[in-house]
Structure formats: C-alpha cells, structure tokens
Amino acid sequence: MNNTYFDLVDQTFNFPQEGFEVKDDYLQFNGLNVKALIDKYGTPLKLSYLPKIGMQINKAKQMFANAFKKHKYEGEYFYCYCTKSSHFSFVVEEALKHNIHLETSYAYDIDIIKKLYARKKINKETFIICNGFKQKTYTKRIAGLINSGFKNVIPVLDNVNELEDYRKSVRAPFKLGIRVAAEEEPNFPFYTSRLGIRAKDILEFYVDQIEGYENKFQLKMLHIFLNKGIKDDIYYWSELNKVINLYCQLKKICPELDSINIGGGFPIKHSLGFDYDYQFMINEIVSNIKAACKKAKVPMPNIYTEFGSYTVGESMAHIYSVIAQKTQNDREIWYMIDSSFITTLPDTWGIGERFLLLPINKWDEEYQRVVLGGITCDSHDYYDSEEHINEVFLPKVGTGEPLYLGFFHTGAYQDQISGYGGIKHCMIPSPKHIIVGHDKNGKLVDWVYAKEQSAQSMLKILGY
C-alpha cells in the first residue's frame, strides 16, 4: 500500500483541482510556483494573488446571468464588494476593475470612497451601499457624499431614528434602503439580529415616515443578511421568503421600491472536499423571487449582492516553515511553525475556523498525524483539525529542506481582525506581505507590499 502524502490526497479527494496541483513534488497555487517565492522572500509570508479576485467576480456574474436567462428574470443584477472583508487599496482597486459597486460599514469607509473617486477608480454613478449601525460621524459623511453629487449612494436604515439625520443634512433628493432584522438560528443566544428594523414595523414606518416625501427621499431597497450565509436549508429559505413577501407588500404602495439586497454569504473552499453548488443556489434564489412577484402581480426587483469573503478570500495564502518537531507523549507529535496562528490567522483561535492546509513540498514523503503549534506562549496557539476531518495529516519532516506549509484562502477578515501592523501577542511580528498581479503590460509579477514588522515599529507604539 502506498502511504506518501500525495497518495493520501489522491485517494481521499479529486486531485488536482482548481487552484491546486503538484509539479515536481512542489505545490502550485493558481499556477504559481510557491517554492520559488519562498526561496526569494523566505517565510513566514502572506501571499496575495490578485487575479483570483476578478475570477471570482466574473464567475458570480456569469452564474446570475445564467439564472436570469433560465428563469426569464426581468430585473438587473448588481455585484457589490463588501469592503470590511479587506480594505486594502490593492484589493478594492483590483475588484473595481471588473465593473462592480461597493458596500460600506463605518464612517471611515466614506473616506476610502473619496480617495477612490480622486484616483478615478469609481465615478459618481457607482452604487455605494451604506450598511451598519450609524453614528453621526457616519451619517454626516454619507450626507456629504450625496450632497457632492454621488447619485447612487444608498444609506440602508438600521433603525427608525437614522432617517432623521438625513432629513436634516441632505440637500438633494436621495435613495434609501431598509435592513430587515433577521430571525437568528435556534442555537443563537438571542432570537432576532440586533441589526435592522423588525419586519412587522417596516410597513407602518414607511407609511408614517417615508410615504409622501418622494421629492426628498425614496425607498429603493430592502436588505437582508443572514449570519450563517447562503445555504440550502429551511432556515435560509424561510428568512429570504419573508423579505421577498415584504417586498411584494411594500411594492404595491411604494412604486419607487425596485431592489432586494440579499447581502453576502457565499462560502469559499476551506477543504479539498468542498462541495457547494453555487449555480443551483443562485437559480433557486432567482426562482423564488420571481415566483413570489408573479403571484403578487408586482414587478421583479433588481438583485444586489454584497460578497466579501467570496470576492477576496481565495486570493490569499499564509506560508510557514516547520522549524521544529516535538514529541510530547506517545500519541501527539507537534510541528512548530515560524509564526503564530493567533496573530496571523485569528479566526482559527477566535471562532475555530478551519482553512485549507496543504504542504508546499515533501509530497513524496510518508505522512503522519500531527498538531501544529505557533510560537507564542499561549496554550491556544495551535491548529489540530481540518474542515473535513478532526485530525491533521502532513508529510514527515525528513531530511534536507524544511517542510513548508500553506494555509490557503485566508484573504478575508484575518488582517482586519488581527490588526495590520500594531502590537501582536508576545510581540510576534506580522510577516512580510507579497503581492502577485499583472503589470501594465499584462505580465505576472511579484513585489513586496510590506516587510516583516520590525522591533522598532512595535517599540515606538509602546512608547519606548
């Protein structure tokens, strides 16, 4: 029986698959020679592969186009990028190359919007969907955008009092959205999302506060987002259909209403065993909306999505070296990496997230069960299971070059949550950040976005 790591993967999954293959015993990521980047820059490192962002966007657009054609759907589709997934300029500007729109969640996002406009990356026709619970610093910036001529800024009301801020500060007629508070899953410690307005209150709120003010503002959008994402289960379809039915009710008294925003929630691949039928889910969403509108005899709405993780998640990898092997008892072998999971992949520690873990080299070595340990002194700085199995199997360290490990599809939220730069647990530095993208001539090139964090930068923050 063959028991190399390659045999394990080959016998367990369909391999190679999109984005991953092995050439000459080294893993390739979207056709990139990862070992060559390790030789050039060392480890640990973060790797951003920008072309993947456009691939994801265009894939989603095509699937919605397929569904619209199949169901003869009469609305339009708008792809928005959820900026909180990754605010970096190279991410947002790469996404904007593919004719998309943006969604914001805090006041400082609006400053990014102004920068993008100054750089001519967006124009005043770009849709800017403004979500979140809004303090006056946020509503003031939103009003400023509208007053400066941005025609498609849509503040999505999170509570009934928010509208008053715009009444006072917005001079030109503008568009409004309302976020519908979703019921949470039964395993949540509370029943209803803290975000949005209760569905049963929205009709009355519209009649009392919005209807009759068409010359000042118009309700254009209903918004829904579910924490668990877009999944084929009773909970998702029940919550989605509540919003669709509410749209149908409102449309009969609010002719300006023309859009449903289903938020984000498409999952990304965190295992070679990942199995999710995107086209099926899109077909079902479009079909459900059309059927409800036909039954209610109202026009079909435009559909907006706000994909964040789906847009950028699969574009990044974290690469580490195994710097030591420790056998602590008869059953556990520890591979120590040259960084920390807590500081570089905080979701592994905070919410038990599993990422797609593969070795870069030694695919022809025998494999063994291991636990991965970070170099902080925190007992929670470890990684011991994958999404498809409650264990981690990796090649034996062997002799020669170190074993290099890659955690893939890590591009969403990790830098936002851990804080880029700044002070890290046990003062473990942020690793160097390498970007791979196309230059002006279309050639694929790599460059250093940020060097490894220095002791001096940390000490300065700490006042030394």
Buried (B, 14 or more C-beta within 10 A) or exposed (E): EEEBBBBBBBEEBEBBEEBBBBEEBBBBBBEBBBBEBBEEBBBBBBBBBBBBBBBBBEEBBEBBEBBBEEBEBEBBBBBBBBBBBBBBEBBBBBBBEBEBBBBBBBBEBBEBBBEBBEEEBBEEEBBBBBBBBBEEEBBBBBBBBBBEEBBBBBBBBBBBEBBEBBEEBBEEEBBBBBBBBBBBBEEEEEEEBEBBBEBEEBBEBBEEBBEEBEEBBBBBBBBBBBEBBBBEEEBBBEBBBBBBBBBBBBBEEBEBBBBBBBBBBBBBBBBBBBEBEBBEBBBBBBBBBBEBBEEBEBEBBBBBBBBBBBBBBBBBBBBBBBBBBEEEEEEEBBBBBBBBBBBBBBBBBEEEBBBBBBBBBBBEBBBBEBBBBBBBEBEEBBBBEBBBEEEBBBBBBEEEEBBBBBBBBBBBBBBBEBEBBEEBBEEBBBBBBBBBBBEEEEEEEBEEEBEBBEEEBBEEEEEE
